[in-house]
Amino acid sequence: MSDFTSNFWSVYVAGITIAGIVGCALLLWLTSRKKIESAADNTTGHVWDEDLTEMNNPMPRWWMWLFVITLVFGAGYLIAYPGLGTYKGQLGWSTANEYSKEISKAQAELEPIYARFASMKTEELAGDPAAIAIGDRLFMNNCAQCHGSDARGSKGFPNLTDGDWLHGGTPENIHTTIVNGRVGIMPPMAAAVGSSEDVRNVAHYVLSLSGSPHDSLKASLGKAKFTACAACHGMDGKGNPALGAPNLTDDTWLHGWGEAAIVNIINNGKTNEMPAQKDKLTDAQINVLTAYVWGLSNKSGIAR
């Protein structure tokens, strides 16, 4: 959707464009009518460096016609194609339509390649060299920007090779994630936890759940306050895949480790989003990509 709420800029751009063409045509017409009086020797009377004389020769006709042709071409182009603000042109051409045509053509050409994968299970696809080669390219083009070329992720972007899944790691869960995307939201919880000291105590209790270095006294004080977090993470801190709530006991830290990082998330909350891929990839491509991603953390389950 456009950021502009009126058609002012559309009219502004169209006006300047039309004015430029009309102005050039008017200038060409005026200069062609202007006659410069010349001396008997066909000069304008201007002399530089004692012997450099300006002749009064008209521009060649072919040169003048080049300007006329350029103006006519410019006007015709703007009528046929978009170029005047929001005017779409008589031919209805657009980069979006061209892109759609190219995508449709590419999908038609690739359809026979994916056809043999349609009846294969995820475990079989994950063990098929051809499918994995295609899945690797799909991953590099659509997923590696966030998860990394090795799929090990980075701060804020999950590692897909370690078997730790926020929303479940079954082929069905992974497929759903790729198709629809995910939005993970942890609201700020400081008010529910209590004072700033309570927040620090809860942070140490969370660290203790995974056996990470922590202050045992603060952790014992924070355990009671952890009930505010248990609705999503569970009383045992093992999380809830149905909600996308992380397991706090496995020493996997998506948004940073340590007291400061945990306190920051409790105070400010965190929102993470994985965009849906259903409008970018075909069903066949998503099936192959699902198998590729599933296979990254399930080497032993691959059917060979």
C-alpha positions as CSV (number, residue, x, y, z in Angstrom):
1,M,0.0,0.0,0.0
2,S,1.3,3.5,-0.9
3,D,2.6,5.6,2.0
4,F,0.9,8.6,0.4
5,T,-2.7,9.3,1.2
6,S,-3.4,11.7,-1.7
7,N,-2.7,11.8,-5.4
8,F,-0.6,15.0,-5.2
9,W,2.7,13.3,-6.0
10,S,1.1,11.4,-8.9
11,V,-0.1,14.7,-10.4
12,Y,3.2,16.4,-9.6
13,V,5.3,13.8,-11.4
14,A,2.9,13.6,-14.4
15,G,2.8,17.4,-14.6
16,I,6.6,17.8,-14.6
17,T,6.9,15.1,-17.3
18,I,4.3,16.6,-19.6
19,A,5.6,20.1,-19.1
20,G,9.1,18.9,-20.0
21,I,8.0,17.4,-23.3
22,V,5.9,20.4,-24.2
23,G,8.7,22.8,-23.2
24,C,11.2,21.0,-25.4
25,A,8.7,21.0,-28.3
26,L,8.1,24.8,-27.8
27,L,11.8,25.5,-27.6
28,L,12.4,23.6,-30.8
29,W,9.6,25.5,-32.5
30,L,10.8,28.9,-31.3
31,T,14.4,28.4,-32.3
32,S,13.4,27.1,-35.7
33,R,11.5,30.4,-36.4
34,K,14.2,32.7,-35.1
35,K,16.2,34.4,-37.8
36,I,19.6,35.8,-37.1
37,E,20.7,38.6,-39.3
38,S,24.0,37.8,-40.9
39,A,26.6,39.7,-42.7
40,A,27.4,39.4,-46.4
41,D,29.9,36.7,-45.6
42,N,27.3,34.7,-43.7
43,T,28.7,35.3,-40.2
44,T,27.0,36.6,-37.1
45,G,29.6,39.2,-36.6
46,H,31.1,37.5,-33.5
47,V,34.8,37.0,-33.6
48,W,37.0,35.4,-31.0
49,D,40.8,35.3,-30.8
50,E,41.0,37.6,-33.7
51,D,40.2,35.1,-36.4
52,L,37.6,32.6,-34.9
53,T,34.3,33.6,-36.6
54,E,30.9,32.3,-35.8
55,M,29.1,31.3,-39.0
56,N,25.3,31.7,-39.4
57,N,24.6,28.2,-40.7
58,P,21.3,26.5,-39.7
59,M,21.3,23.2,-37.9
60,P,21.1,20.2,-40.3
61,R,17.6,19.0,-41.0
62,W,18.3,15.5,-39.9
63,W,19.6,16.8,-36.5
64,M,16.3,18.8,-36.0
65,W,14.3,15.7,-36.9
66,L,16.1,13.7,-34.3
67,F,14.7,16.0,-31.7
68,V,11.2,15.7,-33.1
69,I,11.4,11.9,-33.3
70,T,12.6,11.8,-29.6
71,L,9.7,14.0,-28.5
72,V,7.1,11.8,-30.4
73,F,8.7,8.6,-29.1
74,G,8.6,10.0,-25.5
75,A,4.9,11.0,-25.8
76,G,4.0,7.6,-27.4
77,Y,5.9,5.7,-24.7
78,L,4.1,7.5,-21.9
79,I,0.7,6.8,-23.5
80,A,1.5,3.1,-23.9
81,Y,3.4,2.4,-20.7
82,P,3.2,3.6,-17.1
83,G,5.2,6.8,-16.5
84,L,2.8,9.5,-15.6
85,G,2.2,9.1,-11.9
86,T,-0.4,6.4,-11.3
87,Y,-1.4,6.2,-15.0
88,K,-1.0,2.5,-15.9
89,G,-0.6,2.9,-19.7
90,Q,-2.8,1.7,-22.5
91,L,-0.9,-1.6,-22.8
92,G,-1.4,-2.5,-19.2
93,W,2.3,-3.5,-18.8
94,S,3.9,-3.7,-15.3
95,T,6.9,-5.2,-13.7
96,A,4.6,-7.2,-11.4
97,N,2.9,-8.9,-14.4
98,E,6.3,-9.6,-16.1
99,Y,7.5,-11.1,-12.8
100,S,4.4,-13.3,-12.5
101,K,4.8,-14.5,-16.1
102,E,8.4,-15.4,-15.5
103,I,7.6,-17.3,-12.3
104,S,4.8,-19.2,-14.0
105,K,7.1,-20.2,-16.9
106,A,9.8,-21.3,-14.5
107,Q,7.3,-23.3,-12.4
108,A,6.0,-25.0,-15.6
109,E,9.6,-26.0,-16.6
110,L,10.4,-27.3,-13.1
111,E,7.1,-29.2,-12.6
112,P,8.5,-32.5,-14.2
113,I,11.5,-32.4,-11.9
114,Y,9.3,-32.2,-8.8
115,A,6.7,-34.7,-10.1
116,R,8.7,-37.7,-8.9
117,F,9.0,-36.4,-5.4
118,A,5.2,-35.9,-5.0
119,S,4.5,-39.5,-3.7
120,M,7.6,-39.7,-1.5
121,K,7.5,-39.4,2.3
122,T,9.6,-36.8,4.1
123,E,12.0,-39.5,5.4
124,E,12.5,-40.8,1.8
125,L,13.0,-37.3,0.4
126,A,15.6,-36.5,3.1
127,G,17.6,-39.5,1.8
128,D,17.2,-38.7,-1.9
129,P,20.4,-37.0,-3.3
130,A,18.5,-35.2,-6.0
131,A,15.8,-33.9,-3.6
132,I,18.4,-32.8,-1.1
133,A,20.4,-30.9,-3.8
134,I,17.2,-29.0,-4.7
135,G,16.3,-28.5,-1.1
136,D,19.8,-27.1,-0.4
137,R,19.3,-24.5,-3.2
138,L,15.8,-23.6,-2.0
139,F,17.2,-23.2,1.5
140,M,20.1,-21.0,0.3
141,N,17.8,-18.8,-1.7
142,N,15.0,-18.4,0.9
143,C,16.2,-19.3,4.4
144,A,19.9,-18.8,4.7
145,Q,19.6,-15.1,5.0
146,C,18.3,-15.6,8.5
147,H,19.3,-19.1,9.5
148,G,22.8,-19.0,7.9
149,S,24.2,-21.1,5.1
150,D,25.0,-23.8,7.6
151,A,21.5,-23.6,9.1
152,R,23.0,-23.0,12.6
153,G,21.3,-19.7,12.9
154,S,22.5,-16.8,15.0
155,K,21.2,-14.6,17.8
156,G,17.4,-14.3,17.3
157,F,17.4,-16.9,14.5
158,P,16.9,-20.5,15.5
159,N,19.5,-23.2,14.9
160,L,17.8,-25.8,12.6
161,T,20.4,-28.5,13.2
162,D,20.2,-29.1,16.9
163,G,16.8,-30.7,17.3
164,D,15.5,-27.9,19.5
165,W,12.2,-26.8,18.0
166,L,10.0,-24.0,19.4
167,H,6.9,-25.2,17.5
168,G,7.7,-28.9,17.1
169,G,10.1,-30.6,14.8
170,T,7.9,-33.2,13.1
171,P,7.6,-33.0,9.3
172,E,4.1,-31.7,9.7
173,N,5.1,-28.9,12.1
174,I,8.0,-27.9,9.9
175,H,5.7,-27.9,6.9
176,T,3.2,-25.7,8.7
177,T,5.9,-23.3,9.8
178,I,7.2,-22.9,6.2
179,V,3.8,-22.5,4.7
180,N,2.2,-20.0,7.2
181,G,5.2,-18.6,9.0
182,R,5.4,-18.0,12.7
183,V,5.0,-15.1,15.1
184,G,6.5,-15.6,18.5
185,I,5.5,-13.1,21.2
186,M,6.6,-12.9,24.8
187,P,4.9,-10.0,26.5
188,P,6.8,-7.8,29.0
189,M,6.4,-9.6,32.3
190,A,8.1,-7.3,34.8
191,A,4.8,-6.0,36.2
192,A,3.6,-9.6,36.8
193,V,6.9,-10.7,38.4
194,G,7.2,-7.9,40.8
195,S,10.1,-5.5,41.7
196,S,13.4,-5.2,39.7
197,E,15.0,-7.4,42.4
198,D,12.3,-10.0,41.8
199,V,13.1,-9.9,38.0
200,R,16.8,-10.5,38.7
201,N,15.9,-13.4,41.0
202,V,13.7,-15.0,38.3
203,A,16.5,-14.6,35.8
204,H,18.8,-16.6,38.1
205,Y,16.1,-19.2,38.6
206,V,15.8,-19.5,34.8
207,L,19.6,-19.9,34.6
208,S,19.5,-22.6,37.2
209,L,16.9,-24.7,35.2
210,S,19.6,-25.4,32.5
211,G,22.4,-25.8,35.0
212,S,24.0,-22.5,33.8
213,P,26.1,-20.5,36.2
214,H,23.8,-18.6,38.6
215,D,23.4,-17.3,42.1
216,S,21.7,-20.1,44.0
217,L,20.3,-17.7,46.7
218,K,18.7,-15.5,44.1
219,A,17.5,-18.5,42.2
220,S,15.7,-19.9,45.3
221,L,14.0,-16.6,45.8
222,G,13.0,-16.4,42.1
223,K,11.4,-19.8,42.0
224,A,8.2,-18.6,43.6
225,K,8.0,-15.7,41.2
226,F,8.4,-18.0,38.3
227,T,4.7,-18.9,38.5
228,A,4.1,-15.8,36.4
229,C,6.0,-17.5,33.6
230,A,4.7,-21.0,34.1
231,A,1.5,-20.3,32.1
232,C,3.6,-20.6,28.9
233,H,6.8,-22.2,29.9
234,G,5.3,-24.7,32.4
235,M,6.2,-25.1,36.0
236,D,9.1,-27.3,35.0
237,G,10.3,-24.7,32.5
238,K,10.2,-27.2,29.6
239,G,8.1,-24.9,27.4
240,N,5.1,-25.6,25.2
241,P,5.4,-26.2,21.5
242,A,1.8,-25.4,21.0
243,L,2.5,-21.8,22.1
244,G,6.0,-21.6,20.8
245,A,7.2,-21.2,24.4
246,P,10.9,-22.1,24.6
247,N,12.3,-24.9,26.8
248,L,14.3,-23.2,29.5
249,T,16.0,-26.3,30.7
250,D,18.1,-27.3,27.6
251,D,20.8,-24.6,27.6
252,T,19.7,-23.3,24.2
253,W,19.5,-19.5,24.2
254,L,18.0,-17.9,21.2
255,H,18.2,-14.3,22.3
256,G,21.3,-14.3,24.4
257,W,22.5,-15.9,27.7
258,G,23.1,-14.5,31.1
259,E,21.4,-12.4,33.7
260,A,21.4,-9.2,31.7
261,A,19.9,-10.8,28.6
262,I,17.1,-12.6,30.6
263,V,16.3,-9.5,32.6
264,N,16.0,-7.5,29.4
265,I,13.5,-10.0,27.9
266,I,11.4,-10.1,31.1
267,N,11.3,-6.3,31.2
268,N,10.7,-5.6,27.5
269,G,9.3,-8.8,26.1
270,K,10.3,-10.1,22.7
271,T,8.7,-10.5,19.3
272,N,10.1,-12.7,16.5
273,E,8.6,-13.4,13.2
274,M,9.3,-15.9,10.4
275,P,7.5,-14.8,7.2
276,A,5.2,-17.2,5.4
277,Q,6.6,-18.8,2.3
278,K,3.4,-20.0,0.7
279,D,3.2,-17.1,-1.7
280,K,6.9,-17.5,-2.7
281,L,7.2,-21.3,-3.1
282,T,5.0,-23.9,-4.7
283,D,3.6,-26.8,-2.8
284,A,6.1,-29.2,-4.4
285,Q,9.0,-26.9,-3.4
286,I,7.7,-26.6,0.1
287,N,7.6,-30.4,0.4
288,V,11.2,-30.7,-0.7
289,L,12.3,-27.9,1.6
290,T,10.5,-29.5,4.5
291,A,12.4,-32.7,4.0
292,Y,15.7,-30.8,3.7
293,V,15.1,-28.9,6.9
294,W,13.8,-32.0,8.8
295,G,16.9,-33.9,7.7
296,L,19.2,-31.3,9.2
297,S,18.4,-32.5,12.7
298,N,17.3,-36.1,12.0
299,K,20.2,-37.8,10.4
300,S,19.4,-41.1,12.0
301,G,15.8,-41.1,10.8
302,I,16.6,-40.6,7.1
303,A,15.4,-43.5,4.9
304,R,18.3,-44.5,2.6
